[in-house]
Amino acid sequence: PFVRRLFDEMRRQQIGVIDMESRSGIHRNTLRDWRTRTKPNVDNIEACLNVVGLRLAIVKIAED
């Protein structure tokens, strides 16, 4: 879900994979592979999320 959210935000901000590559340092083929073949590590997804103004966060699950 977080990869989907990243790409949705990239689309919304009109940031392509080449622009994301130059701004985040993550190779464009790596970004493309996240859609279907591989999963990002925390450092890489966080670098990309920061480019679009988002961040990963740990939150406590609410108890019933």
SULFEN-V278969 format. One record per residue. N is the residue number from 1. RES is the residue in three letters. SS is DSSP state (a for helix, b for strand, c for the rest). D_LAST is the distance of its C-alpha to the last C-alpha in Angstrom with 2 decimals. Layout:
N|RES|SS|D_LAST + N|RES|SS|D_LAST
This chain:
1|PRO|c|24.15 + 2|PHE|a|25.19 + 3|VAL|a|28.81 + 4|ARG|a|28.73 + 5|ARG|a|27.40 + 6|LEU|a|30.22 + 7|PHE|a|32.85 + 8|ASP|a|31.66 + 9|GLU|a|32.03 + 10|MET|a|35.36 + 11|ARG|a|36.57 + 12|ARG|a|35.53 + 13|GLN|c|37.37 + 14|GLN|c|40.21 + 15|ILE|c|40.01 + 16|GLY|c|41.56 + 17|VAL|a|41.20 + 18|ILE|a|44.54 + 19|ASP|a|43.50 + 20|MET|a|40.14 + 21|GLU|a|42.14 + 22|SER|a|44.40 + 23|ARG|a|41.69 + 24|SER|a|39.17 + 25|GLY|c|41.60 + 26|ILE|c|39.88 + 27|HIS|c|42.50 + 28|ARG|a|42.41 + 29|ASN|a|42.56 + 30|THR|a|39.43 + 31|LEU|a|37.65 + 32|ARG|a|38.95 + 33|ASP|a|37.94 + 34|TRP|a|34.26 + 35|ARG|c|34.26 + 36|THR|c|35.19 + 37|ARG|c|36.35 + 38|THR|c|34.53 + 39|LYS|c|31.36 + 40|PRO|c|31.75 + 41|ASN|c|31.22 + 42|VAL|a|29.11 + 43|ASP|a|32.25 + 44|ASN|a|33.76 + 45|ILE|a|30.86 + 46|GLU|a|30.27 + 47|ALA|a|34.00 + 48|CYS|a|33.95 + 49|LEU|a|30.86 + 50|ASN|a|32.59 + 51|VAL|a|35.63 + 52|VAL|c|33.76 + 53|GLY|c|31.97 + 54|LEU|c|28.53 + 55|ARG|c|26.86 + 56|LEU|c|24.30 + 57|ALA|c|21.39 + 58|ILE|c|18.76 + 59|VAL|c|15.40 + 60|LYS|c|12.34 + 61|ILE|c|9.39 + 62|ALA|c|6.52 + 63|GLU|c|3.80 + 64|ASP|c|0.00
